[in-house]
Amino acid sequence: MSLPQRTIGKHIVSAIGYGCMGISAFYAKPLPDEERLQILDEVYKSGVTHWDTADVYADSEDLLSKWFKRSGKRSEIFLATKFGLGSGVPGRTVNGDPAADPNVPIEKTVEAMAELVKEGKVKYLGLSEISESTLRRAHAVHPITAIQVEYSPFTLDIEDPKFALLKAARELGVAVVAYAPLGRGLITGEYTKPEDFDESDYRRAIPRYSHENFPRILKLAAGLKAIGQRHNATAGQVSLAWLLAQGPDILPIPGTTKIHRLHENLGAASLKLTPGDIAEVRKVAQDADAASGERYPPHLAKALFGDTPALEGWVPQAAPEAPVGSSYGKDNW
């Protein structure tokens, strides 16, 4: 499949990427390795060259390593991964939270990350779920190539003037990688209530996906479906096409473990919404008012659009001692 292309830094990548969270973590028990490797085979064959992972996504990075080793295609994939410093959990020096460390000035974090660029270990630097001021401060230390933030007709926070993150990214020439571009599957209309999620699915813990808010979510899904019917497209395809229409600097990364959903998602690249359709999607989103409640559980929501301490006057704090039985090594990295 030939997909339209976009740029991250100086690299050309597929306009629609592949998010590697759900293939390993959070939604349900992972499939056997061989089935997951076959899914990655299909992602590659379908022309998707922008893959996104993180060390917090269970064995996602290990799975990708297995796929690269067996396929020999590492050089053909633009791979982004994420990490976080200072979890606040005793015995952990590094965790998988991709948000900025709230205890360390972003300048210090970016200085350390920039060393990896100098060493040739990474091509570019990116940040996830940071504030507008944190982005500007980071970019002043070393160019930030991309930010990753939740963005879809379901979640328009990045556009909100009180956050001003999209505005800042565009002023600085920073690409926007849109995660959860299908509202974690909710705006497809596939789910009608929280009980539709697997018992182990972490979406059950998200306030925005509560019983009280589901009628609004279903209203949004129905509105997108109605627009899609005019184009023989699904609600999910409308959401992805709408994101692509927001500008060449927007790169959605939907994830899935179903081959037919993969092909459906990529089909959005050929869906051409009219200016009227694009405006209607926004009106449907505003009328549904589905963005009610936090989009993460309370202990994680506080990190959204996170800021960091000012560099001036900052004093480093000693790392907590590791409790007996803990280890520092590759499992923590």
N, C-alpha and C positions, 0 to 999 in steps of 0.2 A: 504494500500500500504506500502511495506517495502522499506524504503529509506536508502541509504548508510549513514554512520554517520561520523561526524568530531568532534573535540573538541574545546571548548572555555574555557580557564582556565582548571578546572578539570571536567567540564560538557560535557557530550556527547549530541550532537544535530544533527538534520538532516543536511546533506551536503548542501541541498538547503533550504533556509529559506523563510519567507514571509514578504515582506515589506508592512506596513500598512498605507502608505501615500495616495495612490490613492483611497483607499476605503472611504476616508473622505475629501480629499482636492486636489486642484490645477488643476485637469484634467477636471472635469465636475461636474455638480450638483450631489451631493451624492444620492445614492439610498435610499429608505425608510429603516428604522432601521431593520425591520424584514428580508428584503432581504439581508442586509449586515451581519446580525447575521447568516443567513443560509450559506453565503459564508464562514464565519469563521468556521462554523460546518464542512464544506467540507475540509477546510484547515487542521483542526485537524484530521478528518477521513483519510485524505490522508497521514498522518504520518509526517507532518511538525511540528517540535517542537521548532524551532527558529523563533520567531516573533519580528519584529522591528517597533517601533513607535517613536513619539516625541510630545512634547506639542504644537509645531507649526502646527501639522497636523490636524487643526480644532478639531473635536470631536473624533479623533481616540482613544485617551486614555480612554475617557468616554465610547466609544463603546466597547472597550476591557473589561472594567470593567463590563459592562452589560453582555457580553458573559461569562466571568469568573463566575459571580454570578449565571447565569442560568445553566451553564454546570457543575460547580464544578470541572473544570479541571485545575485550576490555577497551581497546583503543577507539572503538566505534561508539562508545557510550559516554555521554557527559554525565558524570555521577556527582551528586551533591549529598553530603551527609552533615549531621548536626551533632553538637555536644553542648553541655552546660557545665559551668564551674560553680563550686560551692553550693551543694544541695542543702546544707544545714543539717544533714543527717550524720550523726557521729560515725566516724569510721569510713566515710566516703569522701574522697577528694574530688572525684568527678562523677557526675550523674548524667542522665540522658535528657534532662530538661533543656530544651533548646533556647529558652528565653535568657536574656542577659542576667548575669549574676547581680542581684540588687545590693550586694555588699562591696563591690569592687568598681571603681570608675571604669567606664567603658574604654577610656583611653588605654588603660593598663591591659585590658583583655585584648584589644585590637593590636597593641604593640606585640604581644606574645604571638597572636595569630599571624601577624605580618612576618614573623621569623620563618614560619612554615612556607610562606610564599618565596622568601629569599632562598630557602633551602631547596626549592623546587618540588616540595611535597604536595602542595596544592596550587591551583592556578589562580583562584579568586577567593575573596572573602565575602560572606553574607551574614545577615543577622535575622533573627526571627522574633516576632512579637515584641518589638521595641517601640519606644516613644519617638516622636519626631525629633526632640532635642537629642536623644541618645544617638539617633541616626546621624544627625549633623555633626555631633562631637566625634563619633567614630570615623566618619568620612574625612574629617580634618586630619586624622592620624594616618590613615591608609585608605585608598579608594574602596568603597563598599560596592560590590558589583550587583548584588541582589538582596532584597529582603523577602522573607516568607511570612505571609499572614493569611488568616482565614478571609476568604472573599468569595461571595456569590450573591445572587438575589436574596438569599436568606440572611446574609451577614454583610452589611455594607459599612461597617464601622470604619474601615480604612478611609472612606470618603468623607467622614464626619469632620467638619471644620474644627471641632474641639480637639480632635486628635491630629489633624493636618498631616497625616503620614503619607498619604498618596501624593499630596501637593509637594511635600519635601522630597520624596523619592524622584518625582519628575523634575524638580529643580536641579537635583544633583545627578540626574541621568542614571538612576538606579532602577534595575528591572524589578518587577513585582511577581513573585512566584505565588500563585493563589492555591493554598491548600484547602481541603474540604470544599471544592467548587460545586459539589452536589449536595452541600449541607449534610455531609456524612450519610448520604443516601436518602435523607428525608424528603427532599423536594422532588424526588422521582415519583412519589405517590405509592411506593412499594410498601411502606409501613403506615399503619393506621392508628397504632397505639403503642405505648412503651412495651407492652407485653409481647409485641412482635419481635423484640430483640432477644437474642440468646441470653440465657441466664447469666453467662459470664461476660456479656457485652457491656463495655464501660459506658455506652450511651445511656444506660439506665440511670447513671449517676449525674447526668448533665441536667441542670435546672431548666434549660431552654427546651428540653425534650419532655417536659412534664405532661401529665394528663391534661392539666389546665390549658397548656399552650398548644396541644395537638390540633384542636380545631383551626387555629390560625395557620399552622403548618400545612394542614390539608387544603385550606383555602388558597395558599400560595401555590401548592403543587397543582391544584385544579386549574388555576389561572395560567400557569406555565403550560400545562397540558393543552389547554384550549388554543393557545398561541401555536403550539407545535402541530396541532391537527391541521392547521392551514398549510403546513409545509410537509406533511407526512413525517413528522419528527416527534420524538418523545419530549417529555418535560425536562429530562436530564440533558438532552441535546440542546434544548433552548437555553438552559442555564449556561452551558459551556460556550455556545455560540455567542451569547450575550457578553460573557466575559472577554472572549476574543475581540469582540467589537468595541470594547472599552479603550483599546489602543494596542499598538505593537509591543508595548513594554509589559503586557500582562501575559503570564504563562501559567495556565491551570495545570494541576497535576492530580487528576482523579486516580484513585486506586480501585482495584477490584480483583477478585479471585475467580471470576466467571468470564470465560472467553467471549460469550455473546455480549456481555456488558462492556468488555474491552472494545469490541468492534462497534458497539453502539456509541460509546463515548467518542471514539475517533471519528465516527460519522459526523459529529458536530462540526468538524473542521470544514466540511463542505456545505454546511447549512448557512445560507446567506440571509440574515434577517434584514428587513427593511428598516429605515429610520423610524417608521411608525411602530414596528415590532419592538425595536430597542426601547423606545419611550414607553410602550405598553408594559414591557417587563418591569420597568422601574415603578410604574403606577400600580401594577399588580402587587409588587413587593410592599409598597407603601400602604396600600389598602388592606393587605393581609395583616400587616404589623406582627409578623411572626417572630421577630427578634425580641421576644419578651423573656427575661430571665438571663442569667449568666450562661455563657457558652462553654464554660468549664466548671468542674466542681469547685467549691469554695477555696480549697487549699491551693488550687492552681490558678484560679481566676485573678488573684491579686498580682500575678506576674504579667498579665496581658498589657500590651503597650507599656512595658516596663521601663522604668528609668533607673539610673545608677547614681551613686554619690558623685559630687563634684570632685575633680582631681585636686584642686587647691585645698590644702589642709588635711587631705586624707592620710590616715595612718594605717598601714597593713595590720591585720589581726593574725595572730598565730593560728595555724590550722589545729583543729581538735585532735587530741590523741586518739589513736585507733584502739577500740576495745579488744579485749582478748578474743582471739578466734577470727578476727577480721583479717583481710589481706589486701594489699595494694599491688595491683599488677594488671595484666591484660583484661581481666574480668571487669575491672573498674574503668577501663579505658575503652 
